[in-house]
Amino acid sequence: MIAVLNGANLNMLGKRDPAQYGSLTLSELESRIYAWAGELSMTARCFQTNHEGALIDHIHEASGWATGMIVNPGAWTHYSYAIRDALEIVAAPVVEVHLSDIATREEWRRHSVIRDVVDHAIAGEGPDGYRLALEWLRGALAHV
């Protein structure tokens, strides 16, 4: 089971700056994730919150059942050492995903405080970044 964890403001997909994030809603994105997971003979469980502590709690909880994790913390990517610390203890492979290319955005968005504790990172691929993350996890899990 793959945990797909989305953070702050991702519930506003489809409304928030479509030039950066696309027109897909979170519900539509989650439907695609479930379909992609099924095509790869995987199962996914999606979760989104705008509360940092709730994301940390879910990382802790999912670390007990998830065989892999995909995480898009949103803006917390750039400053939440608490989320970084929670991810650091996850034994399963973790993929960091961003819809936009954070390396080409505003200066403050260019640094990820979680990058050094995840196994792989994908940015700037839009919704397909989640599909690529699932494919990467399938390959990584095949070698365990």
Residue frames relative to the residue before (quaternion, step in Angstrom):
aa qw qx qy qz dx dy dz
M 1.0000 0.0000 0.0000 0.0000 0.00 0.00 0.00
I 0.2293 -0.7736 0.5820 0.1014 3.54 -0.88 1.03
A 0.2681 -0.7363 0.6006 0.1588 3.57 -0.86 0.98
V 0.0957 -0.7702 0.6299 0.0282 3.57 -0.85 1.03
L 0.0319 -0.8420 0.5352 -0.0599 3.54 -0.27 1.33
N 0.0651 -0.8004 0.5957 -0.0139 3.55 -0.69 1.15
G 0.3034 -0.7996 0.5032 0.1238 3.53 -0.90 0.99
A 0.8910 -0.1152 0.0764 0.4324 3.44 -1.39 -0.58
N 0.8775 0.1039 -0.1409 0.4465 3.49 -1.07 1.04
L 0.4842 0.6646 -0.4591 0.3363 3.61 1.16 0.01
N 0.5409 0.5897 -0.4051 0.4422 3.59 1.25 -0.19
M 0.6601 0.5031 -0.2994 0.4706 3.60 1.27 -0.27
L 0.3115 0.7451 -0.5278 0.2630 3.59 1.21 0.29
G 0.7245 0.3686 -0.3157 0.4894 3.54 -1.03 0.87
K 0.7397 0.3158 -0.1891 0.5634 3.57 1.25 -0.48
R 0.7193 0.4529 -0.2378 0.4701 3.57 1.03 -0.80
D 0.8442 -0.2523 0.1442 0.4504 3.57 -0.78 1.14
P 0.1384 -0.8397 0.5214 0.0616 3.60 0.40 1.21
A 0.5690 0.5890 -0.3929 0.4183 3.63 1.12 -0.48
Q 0.7226 0.3994 -0.2345 0.5132 3.60 1.08 -0.70
Y 0.8332 0.2798 -0.0817 0.4700 3.55 0.83 -1.06
G 0.5248 -0.6460 0.4120 0.3708 3.60 1.24 -0.09
S 0.5603 -0.6372 0.4369 0.2987 3.54 -1.33 0.09
L 0.4718 0.6813 -0.4321 0.3558 3.59 1.28 -0.08
T 0.3632 -0.7010 0.5623 0.2460 3.59 -1.01 0.77
L 0.6655 -0.4843 0.3721 0.4291 3.58 -1.26 0.26
S 0.6359 0.5339 -0.3233 0.4540 3.59 0.98 -0.83
E 0.6636 0.4857 -0.3004 0.4832 3.59 0.97 -0.83
L 0.6293 0.5254 -0.3290 0.4687 3.58 1.02 -0.78
E 0.6631 0.4987 -0.3087 0.4651 3.59 0.89 -0.89
S 0.6169 0.5308 -0.3480 0.4654 3.62 1.01 -0.71
R 0.6478 0.5027 -0.3137 0.4787 3.59 0.99 -0.80
I 0.6346 0.5297 -0.3323 0.4541 3.59 0.95 -0.85
Y 0.6577 0.4981 -0.3150 0.4692 3.60 0.90 -0.89
A 0.6595 0.5001 -0.3094 0.4683 3.62 0.96 -0.82
W 0.6562 0.5004 -0.3149 0.4688 3.60 0.90 -0.88
A 0.6345 0.5226 -0.3333 0.4617 3.57 0.94 -0.85
G 0.6535 0.5184 -0.3123 0.4546 3.59 0.92 -0.87
E 0.6437 0.5249 -0.3135 0.4603 3.58 1.00 -0.85
L 0.7198 0.4128 -0.2285 0.5091 3.58 1.16 -0.64
S 0.4529 -0.6998 0.4229 0.3554 3.58 1.35 0.20
M 0.5031 0.5964 -0.4410 0.4436 3.52 1.03 0.93
T 0.2744 -0.7172 0.6060 0.2075 3.55 -1.34 0.17
A 0.1276 -0.7940 0.5921 0.0521 3.55 -0.98 0.87
R 0.1185 -0.7446 0.6505 0.0919 3.52 -1.29 0.52
C 0.1935 -0.8179 0.5376 0.0677 3.57 -0.55 1.22
F 0.0113 -0.7699 0.6373 -0.0297 3.52 -1.20 0.74
Q 0.0002 -0.7819 0.6233 -0.0075 3.59 -1.04 0.81
T 0.0732 0.7857 -0.6123 0.0485 3.54 -1.09 0.76
N 0.3356 -0.7066 0.5841 0.2167 3.52 -1.31 0.47
H 0.6263 0.5188 -0.3217 0.4849 3.58 1.31 0.19
E 0.4612 -0.7310 0.4348 0.2529 3.56 -0.49 1.25
G 0.6637 0.5097 -0.3075 0.4529 3.59 0.89 -0.87
A 0.6316 0.5253 -0.3311 0.4642 3.59 1.05 -0.74
L 0.6354 0.5059 -0.3373 0.4760 3.61 1.03 -0.71
I 0.6383 0.5161 -0.3237 0.4706 3.59 0.96 -0.83
D 0.6430 0.5135 -0.3218 0.4683 3.61 0.92 -0.89
H 0.6806 0.4865 -0.2979 0.4597 3.58 0.92 -0.85
I 0.5942 0.5348 -0.3632 0.4785 3.61 1.07 -0.64
H 0.6537 0.5083 -0.3129 0.4653 3.59 0.90 -0.92
E 0.6851 0.4871 -0.2839 0.4613 3.58 0.85 -1.00
A 0.6922 0.4834 -0.2831 0.4550 3.60 0.86 -0.95
S 0.5850 0.5852 -0.3873 0.4066 3.59 1.08 -0.53
G 0.6283 0.5388 -0.3307 0.4535 3.58 1.26 -0.29
W 0.8060 0.2549 -0.1339 0.5171 3.62 1.12 -0.48
A 0.6300 0.5726 -0.3470 0.3933 3.61 1.08 -0.54
T 0.3317 -0.7219 0.5704 0.2086 3.55 -1.04 0.80
G 0.7729 0.0120 -0.0169 0.6342 3.56 1.34 -0.27
M 0.1930 -0.7916 0.5736 0.0841 3.55 -1.20 0.49
I 0.1301 -0.7292 0.6669 0.0810 3.53 -1.16 0.80
V 0.0046 0.8220 -0.5675 0.0462 3.57 -0.72 1.03
N 0.0170 -0.7344 0.6784 -0.0118 3.50 -1.05 1.00
P 0.1549 -0.8437 0.5076 0.0810 3.60 0.02 1.24
G 0.4234 -0.6753 0.4927 0.3493 3.61 1.21 -0.18
A 0.8397 -0.1529 0.1183 0.5074 3.58 -1.05 -0.74
W 0.5448 0.6156 -0.4086 0.3966 3.63 1.14 -0.43
T 0.4768 0.6838 -0.4177 0.3614 3.57 1.25 -0.44
H 0.7586 0.4555 -0.1925 0.4241 3.52 0.94 -0.96
Y 0.8413 0.1538 -0.0715 0.5133 3.60 1.15 -0.26
S 0.6169 0.5839 -0.3684 0.3778 3.64 1.12 -0.20
Y 0.1842 -0.7887 0.5825 0.0686 3.51 -0.24 1.32
A 0.5585 0.5860 -0.3932 0.4360 3.60 1.20 -0.37
I 0.6561 0.4689 -0.3050 0.5065 3.61 1.00 -0.80
R 0.6033 0.5526 -0.3485 0.4574 3.59 1.02 -0.77
D 0.6803 0.4909 -0.2921 0.4592 3.58 0.86 -0.97
A 0.6346 0.5185 -0.3325 0.4668 3.61 1.03 -0.74
L 0.6760 0.4888 -0.2925 0.4674 3.60 0.95 -0.86
E 0.5951 0.6052 -0.3572 0.3899 3.56 1.08 -0.71
I 0.7240 0.4362 -0.2568 0.4687 3.61 1.05 -0.63
V 0.4826 0.6540 -0.4452 0.3758 3.61 1.27 -0.03
A 0.3277 -0.7706 0.5179 0.1750 3.58 -0.69 1.09
A 0.6268 0.5384 -0.3363 0.4519 3.60 1.12 -0.61
P 0.5966 -0.5551 0.4175 0.4020 3.62 -1.18 0.37
V 0.1519 -0.7892 0.5939 0.0376 3.55 -1.02 0.92
V 0.1284 -0.7702 0.6221 0.0581 3.55 -1.01 0.94
E 0.2802 -0.7281 0.6075 0.1496 3.55 -0.93 1.02
V 0.0395 -0.8060 0.5904 -0.0169 3.59 -0.81 1.02
H 0.0012 -0.7597 0.6502 0.0001 3.53 -1.15 0.80
L 0.4940 -0.6696 0.4714 0.2923 3.57 -0.91 0.93
S 0.7542 0.3061 -0.1703 0.5554 3.58 0.95 -0.90
D 0.5280 -0.6052 0.4835 0.3481 3.55 -1.29 0.26
I 0.2636 -0.8163 0.4923 0.1477 3.57 -0.01 1.28
A 0.5954 0.5902 -0.3613 0.4082 3.62 1.15 -0.48
T 0.7436 0.3667 -0.2164 0.5155 3.60 1.20 -0.39
R 0.5301 0.6359 -0.3953 0.3978 3.58 1.30 0.15
E 0.7906 -0.2443 0.2127 0.5197 3.58 -1.21 -0.44
E 0.6697 -0.5350 0.3402 0.3867 3.55 -1.14 0.71
W 0.6963 0.4938 -0.2914 0.4317 3.60 0.83 -0.94
R 0.6589 0.5057 -0.3142 0.4598 3.61 1.20 -0.39
R 0.5727 0.6645 -0.3587 0.3190 3.58 1.18 -0.35
H 0.7088 0.4101 -0.2567 0.5134 3.58 1.19 -0.31
S 0.1625 -0.7641 0.6192 0.0805 3.55 -0.97 0.94
V 0.3072 -0.7634 0.5389 0.1804 3.58 -0.69 1.05
I 0.6640 0.4911 -0.3186 0.4652 3.61 1.23 -0.16
R 0.4455 0.7456 -0.4298 0.2467 3.59 1.22 -0.40
D 0.7171 0.4637 -0.2725 0.4433 3.60 0.93 -0.81
V 0.7125 0.4112 -0.2791 0.4954 3.63 1.21 -0.05
V 0.6084 0.5028 -0.3728 0.4879 3.60 1.26 0.17
D 0.5281 -0.6631 0.4443 0.2898 3.56 -1.24 0.46
H 0.7919 0.0265 0.0246 0.6095 3.57 1.17 -0.55
A 0.1164 -0.7920 0.5956 0.0662 3.59 -1.14 0.57
I 0.0647 -0.7719 0.6324 -0.0001 3.54 -1.09 0.87
A 0.0932 0.7957 -0.5917 0.0899 3.58 -0.78 1.01
G 0.8093 0.3264 -0.2269 0.4324 3.52 -1.19 0.62
E 0.5735 0.5958 -0.3806 0.4139 3.60 1.23 0.26
G 0.4599 -0.6770 0.4543 0.3519 3.59 1.25 0.12
P 0.8156 -0.2082 0.1594 0.5158 3.60 -1.12 -0.57
D 0.5971 0.5890 -0.3637 0.4054 3.61 1.09 -0.65
G 0.5007 0.6481 -0.4239 0.3867 3.59 1.23 -0.30
Y 0.6390 0.5154 -0.3265 0.4685 3.59 1.06 -0.69
R 0.6216 0.5184 -0.3363 0.4814 3.59 1.05 -0.73
L 0.6554 0.5055 -0.3071 0.4697 3.58 0.94 -0.90
A 0.6321 0.5253 -0.3282 0.4656 3.58 1.06 -0.72
L 0.6401 0.5101 -0.3238 0.4746 3.59 0.98 -0.81
E 0.6504 0.5081 -0.3154 0.4683 3.58 0.95 -0.85
W 0.6446 0.5114 -0.3268 0.4650 3.59 0.96 -0.83
L 0.6578 0.5058 -0.3108 0.4635 3.58 0.93 -0.89
R 0.6182 0.5382 -0.3579 0.4472 3.60 0.95 -0.80
G 0.6698 0.4881 -0.2954 0.4753 3.59 0.94 -0.85
A 0.6642 0.5046 -0.3051 0.4594 3.57 0.92 -0.88
L 0.6937 0.4769 -0.2799 0.4615 3.57 0.95 -0.84
A 0.5833 0.5803 -0.3648 0.4358 3.59 1.19 -0.46
H 0.7136 0.4428 -0.2395 0.4871 3.56 1.22 -0.50
V 0.5544 0.6130 -0.3999 0.3961 3.60 1.23 0.23
